[in-house]
Structure formats: C-alpha cells, structure tokens
C-alpha cells in the first residue's frame, strides 16, 4: 500500500474477487457452507493452475510465480 486513499492499492484484489463472483459464485446455488468451500477451493485451483491470464502473457499465475513452463514469454511479447 502506497498510502491512504490511493486509487490503485486494491485494484488487483478487486479484479480477483470480480472474477470469482462472475465465474463461480453467481453461477451456482450453494446449499451449504461446505459445498461453497469445496466449489471455491476448486475454482481457486483452476484460477491459479489452469486459467490463462491475458495480463500475464496468457500464462497462469502458477507458471509465472514458479516458472514451471520451459520457455517463459514476457507478457509484452505474448499479446499480439
């Protein structure tokens, strides 16, 4: 956090929760807390390990953070 009231402080977290809500929560009618936790855990595994992100050069967060792909392409070169 750069300072109180900075506009860009929470932009990444807000974007994550928007994706969670629109891609998972709003599409399911959870009947129990356990069901919601199970579905959300599966979604976060998908989000981090399988879902490509445009801002990361169409790589997953796991690939970027851990460098699991043999040839990592810089995000600026991946977007055509």
C-alpha positions as CSV (number, residue, x, y, z in Angstrom):
1,X,0.0,0.0,0.0
2,X,1.5,3.3,-1.1
3,X,-0.7,5.5,1.2
4,X,-4.1,6.2,2.5
5,X,-6.7,6.6,-0.2
6,X,-4.5,5.6,-3.2
7,X,-6.8,4.6,-6.1
8,X,-4.7,1.7,-7.3
9,X,-4.0,0.0,-3.9
10,X,-6.7,-2.6,-4.2
11,X,-7.2,-2.9,-7.9
12,X,-5.6,-6.5,-8.1
13,X,-7.7,-7.8,-5.2
14,X,-10.9,-6.2,-6.6
15,X,-10.3,-7.8,-10.0
16,X,-9.7,-11.2,-8.4
17,X,-13.0,-11.0,-6.5
18,X,-14.9,-9.8,-9.6
19,X,-13.6,-12.9,-11.4
20,X,-14.6,-15.2,-8.5
21,X,-18.1,-13.7,-8.3
22,X,-18.9,-13.7,-12.0
23,X,-17.2,-17.0,-13.0
24,X,-18.1,-19.1,-9.9
25,X,-20.4,-17.7,-7.2
26,X,-23.2,-16.2,-9.4
27,X,-23.4,-19.4,-11.5
28,X,-24.0,-21.8,-8.6
29,X,-26.7,-22.1,-5.9
30,X,-24.8,-23.4,-2.9
31,X,-26.9,-25.1,-0.3
32,X,-24.3,-25.5,2.4
33,X,-21.2,-23.8,3.6
34,X,-19.2,-27.0,2.9
35,X,-20.5,-27.0,-0.7
36,X,-19.4,-23.4,-1.2
37,X,-16.0,-24.0,0.3
38,X,-15.5,-27.1,-1.9
39,X,-16.5,-25.2,-5.1
40,X,-14.4,-22.2,-4.2
41,X,-11.4,-24.3,-3.5
42,X,-11.7,-26.0,-6.9
43,X,-12.2,-22.6,-8.6
44,X,-9.0,-21.2,-7.0
45,X,-7.1,-24.2,-8.1
46,X,-8.4,-23.7,-11.6
47,X,-7.7,-19.9,-11.5
48,X,-4.1,-20.4,-10.4
49,X,-3.1,-23.5,-12.3
50,X,-5.2,-23.8,-15.5
51,X,-6.8,-20.4,-16.4
52,X,-4.6,-18.3,-18.7
53,X,-4.4,-14.6,-17.9
54,X,-4.1,-12.0,-20.6
55,X,-2.0,-9.7,-18.4
56,X,0.5,-12.5,-17.7
57,X,1.0,-13.2,-21.4
58,X,-1.6,-15.9,-21.5
59,X,0.2,-17.9,-18.7
60,X,-1.2,-19.0,-15.4
61,X,-0.2,-17.3,-12.1
62,X,1.4,-20.6,-11.1
63,X,3.6,-20.6,-14.3
64,X,4.6,-17.0,-13.7
65,X,5.4,-17.3,-10.0
66,X,7.1,-20.7,-10.0
67,X,8.5,-20.6,-13.6
68,X,7.1,-24.0,-14.5
69,X,7.0,-23.5,-18.2
70,X,10.2,-24.3,-20.0
71,X,10.2,-21.1,-22.1
72,X,8.5,-18.1,-20.4
73,X,7.5,-15.5,-22.8
74,X,7.4,-11.9,-21.5
75,X,3.9,-10.6,-21.3
76,X,4.7,-7.6,-23.5
77,X,5.7,-10.1,-26.4
78,X,2.8,-12.5,-25.9
79,X,0.0,-10.1,-26.7
80,X,-0.4,-9.6,-30.5
